[in-house]
């Protein structure tokens, strides 16, 4: 298995198009608690996972020379915990990337989201030429917002978008957080 990044408790690896990753994604995307702030907890078909989700997760970004989505496995057990996104918003430029994560309930509250996010941010700024990291979530998604803050991102703005289907809480809009390289460098120096 190719490993993209390791942390104290996580292994981030590329997704595969094998049945086991399809099964894992199907289970993750059909947990109503996990999907509450994503699609309002509507079920996702196995065919949608194969046809839409998996191709997005397998996509290589030319400016990185690698993928933008990583399966997250627990380091000691190999248990699938979910995924992290660290993808450039412009296919040809690594300057601006979007951070994201989707973890199963068993992984919640254990610091995995923060740990994986920090590791990706560090790799982006040190190895991938990233200048700015952004992350978005619904205003009411306080857990995800807390992860963004713990990972070093700062609140940038509130905004609303017209979504094809509304979900509970969407009437409160969305929020964007960010971290720029200079702020990351300053925070890293303070940790030393």
C-alpha positions as CSV (number, residue, x, y, z in Angstrom):
1,X,0.0,0.0,0.0
2,X,1.3,3.4,-1.0
3,X,1.3,5.9,1.9
4,X,1.0,9.6,1.2
5,X,1.3,10.8,4.7
6,X,1.5,9.4,8.3
7,X,0.7,11.1,11.6
8,X,0.8,9.7,15.1
9,X,-2.5,8.0,14.7
10,X,-3.3,8.1,11.0
11,X,-2.2,6.8,7.6
12,X,-3.4,8.8,4.6
13,X,-3.3,6.7,1.5
14,X,-4.7,6.9,-2.1
15,X,-8.1,5.5,-2.7
16,X,-8.3,2.5,-5.0
17,X,-11.1,1.4,-7.3
18,X,-11.4,-1.9,-5.6
19,X,-14.6,-3.1,-4.0
20,X,-13.4,-2.6,-0.5
21,X,-13.0,1.1,-0.9
22,X,-16.3,1.3,-2.7
23,X,-17.9,-0.5,0.3
24,X,-16.2,1.8,2.8
25,X,-17.4,4.9,1.0
26,X,-20.9,3.5,0.6
27,X,-21.1,3.0,4.3
28,X,-19.6,6.4,5.1
29,X,-21.9,8.3,2.7
30,X,-25.0,6.4,4.0
31,X,-24.6,7.3,7.7
32,X,-27.2,10.0,8.3
33,X,-25.1,11.6,11.1
34,X,-22.1,11.9,8.8
35,X,-24.1,13.3,5.9
36,X,-26.3,15.6,7.9
37,X,-24.4,18.8,6.9
38,X,-23.4,17.5,3.5
39,X,-26.7,16.5,1.8
40,X,-29.3,16.5,4.6
41,X,-28.7,12.7,5.3
42,X,-30.1,11.6,2.0
43,X,-28.9,8.1,1.0
44,X,-26.3,7.6,-1.7
45,X,-26.5,4.7,-4.1
46,X,-23.6,2.3,-4.6
47,X,-23.7,3.3,-8.3
48,X,-23.3,7.0,-7.4
49,X,-20.3,6.1,-5.4
50,X,-18.8,4.2,-8.4
51,X,-19.8,6.7,-11.0
52,X,-19.3,10.1,-9.3
53,X,-17.6,9.9,-5.9
54,X,-14.8,7.5,-6.6
55,X,-13.6,9.2,-9.9
56,X,-13.4,12.5,-8.0
57,X,-11.4,10.8,-5.2
58,X,-9.0,9.1,-7.7
59,X,-8.3,12.3,-9.7
60,X,-4.6,13.3,-9.9
61,X,-4.0,17.1,-9.9
62,X,-1.2,18.1,-12.4
63,X,0.1,20.9,-10.2
64,X,0.6,18.5,-7.3
65,X,1.6,15.5,-9.3
66,X,-0.7,13.6,-6.9
67,X,-4.2,13.3,-5.7
68,X,-6.3,15.7,-3.7
69,X,-8.3,13.1,-1.6
70,X,-6.9,10.6,0.8
71,X,-8.4,7.6,2.6
72,X,-7.7,7.9,6.3
73,X,-6.9,4.6,8.1
74,X,-6.2,4.2,11.8
75,X,-2.5,3.6,12.0
76,X,-2.4,0.6,14.4
77,X,-5.5,-1.2,13.3
78,X,-5.8,-0.3,9.6
79,X,-9.5,0.6,10.3
80,X,-11.0,2.9,7.6
81,X,-12.0,6.2,9.3
82,X,-13.0,8.3,6.3
83,X,-11.2,10.7,4.1
84,X,-9.4,14.0,3.9
85,X,-9.4,16.5,1.0
86,X,-6.5,18.8,0.2
87,X,-7.1,19.8,-3.4
88,X,-6.1,22.7,-5.5
89,X,-8.9,24.9,-6.6
90,X,-7.1,25.5,-9.9
91,X,-5.9,22.4,-11.7
92,X,-2.7,24.2,-12.8
93,X,-1.8,26.0,-9.6
94,X,-1.0,24.7,-6.1
95,X,-1.3,28.2,-4.6
96,X,-4.9,27.9,-3.3
97,X,-6.1,24.6,-1.9
98,X,-9.3,23.5,-0.2
99,X,-9.1,21.4,3.0
100,X,-12.0,19.0,3.8
101,X,-12.7,15.9,5.8
102,X,-15.4,13.3,6.2
103,X,-14.9,10.9,9.1
104,X,-17.2,8.1,10.4
105,X,-18.8,8.5,13.8
106,X,-16.4,6.1,15.5
107,X,-13.6,8.6,14.7
108,X,-15.4,11.7,16.0
109,X,-14.0,13.4,19.2
110,X,-10.6,11.7,19.0
111,X,-8.6,14.4,17.4
112,X,-8.2,12.6,14.1
113,X,-9.8,15.4,12.0
114,X,-7.5,18.0,13.5
115,X,-4.4,15.8,13.3
116,X,-5.0,14.9,9.6
117,X,-5.8,18.5,8.8
118,X,-2.6,19.9,10.4
119,X,-0.4,17.3,8.7
120,X,-1.9,18.1,5.3
121,X,-1.5,21.8,5.9
122,X,2.1,21.3,7.0
123,X,2.9,19.2,3.9
124,X,1.1,21.7,1.6
125,X,3.2,24.6,2.9
126,X,6.5,22.8,3.1
127,X,6.4,20.5,0.0
128,X,3.6,21.4,-2.4
129,X,4.0,25.1,-3.0
130,X,0.7,26.1,-1.3
131,X,0.2,29.7,-0.3
132,X,-3.4,29.7,1.1
133,X,-5.6,27.0,2.5
134,X,-9.4,27.5,2.6
135,X,-12.2,25.4,4.2
136,X,-16.0,25.8,4.1
137,X,-18.8,24.4,6.1
138,X,-22.4,25.3,7.1
139,X,-22.6,28.0,9.8
140,X,-24.4,25.5,12.1
141,X,-21.7,22.8,11.8
142,X,-19.9,23.8,15.0
143,X,-17.8,20.6,15.2
144,X,-16.3,21.1,11.8
145,X,-15.7,24.8,12.5
146,X,-13.9,23.8,15.7
147,X,-11.6,21.5,13.7
148,X,-10.8,24.3,11.3
149,X,-9.8,26.5,14.2
150,X,-7.7,23.8,15.9
151,X,-5.9,23.2,12.6
152,X,-4.9,26.8,12.6
153,X,-7.4,28.3,10.2
154,X,-9.2,31.6,11.0
155,X,-12.7,32.7,10.2
156,X,-12.8,34.7,7.0
157,X,-16.4,35.3,6.1
158,X,-20.0,34.2,6.2
159,X,-21.8,33.7,2.9
160,X,-24.9,32.2,1.3
161,X,-25.3,30.3,-1.9
162,X,-28.2,29.0,-3.8
163,X,-28.1,25.3,-3.5
164,X,-30.3,23.0,-5.6
165,X,-31.9,21.5,-2.5
166,X,-32.0,23.0,0.9
167,X,-31.1,21.0,4.0
168,X,-31.9,21.8,7.7
169,X,-29.5,24.6,8.8
170,X,-28.8,25.9,5.4
171,X,-30.9,28.9,6.0
172,X,-28.1,30.2,8.3
173,X,-25.6,30.1,5.4
174,X,-22.0,29.0,5.2
175,X,-18.7,30.1,6.6
176,X,-15.2,30.2,5.1
177,X,-12.0,29.8,7.1
178,X,-8.4,30.3,5.8
179,X,-4.8,30.0,6.6
180,X,-2.1,31.8,4.6
181,X,1.5,30.8,4.5
182,X,2.9,33.8,6.4
183,X,0.5,33.1,9.3
184,X,1.3,29.4,9.2
185,X,5.0,30.2,9.4
186,X,4.4,32.5,12.4
187,X,2.4,29.9,14.3
188,X,5.0,27.2,13.5
189,X,7.7,29.4,15.0
190,X,5.6,30.0,18.1
191,X,5.2,26.2,18.6
192,X,9.0,25.7,18.6
